[in-house]
Amino acid sequence: MTTDNKGIVQRALTALVATGDVDALAPVLSEDFVHHRPGPTSSTKAEWLAAVRAALVPLAGMQVEIHHVLADGDHVVMYSRRRLPGAGPEIAVVDIFRLDDGLIAEAWEIIEPVARVAANLVWWESA
């Protein structure tokens, strides 16, 4: 099951990154899919797909380097680094996916600008 879940996530995200085809994601998301971000923000399947679709133009040409994809049971975790074309800012991203019955049921996303890593290592000092 873990290997299958990892493969589902890898195939879906590879298709999105390679082709920009947001509609390729829809079949692998459950109807009650929820996307979470830090804080109170969460999106339904339709809201999240619309947000991804809207981001395609400003993020066109973004380079995505997937460094790790780990799976444990119904959870898949992906660590990637992403950079806008040219000398655009670089971000580190951790995505966590929970799968249910072969579909992605929930996703969490944490983004950190690489330029702020040093400051974020001592976040408690500014409190």
Phi, psi and omega in degrees: 000316180302315180296319178298316181297318178299316179297320179301311181295314181299315180296317181295313183286326176296317179297318180296311182294318184287322187246341185073014182275094180296326181296339177291338179282326187309315183293340181264002177258135177293159180298329180260026179307141176228131176253126183250145170233163177305145184089195186276004186280127171214157184229148172281175179304309182297318180295317182291316178299321178295320179294319178295317179300316181293331182280346184298320182291306180294337181258011181304135179083005179298136177269131179238122176246111178273119183264322182215139169228116183240144180227142176214107181061236183269010179245139175233133180241134179234132174248126179221162172238138184228144182220138174287158181304154180072227181258030181299164182294150178256140177234151172256136185229133171245121175249135176239128181240139171246126181254149178218120179057039177081006179237151176283117184263327180215152175218141175239144182224130177235126184238135177226123174297130183299327180296340182259006184304312183300316180294324181287343178287342180233037184305330183287342182288337181272357182282000000 
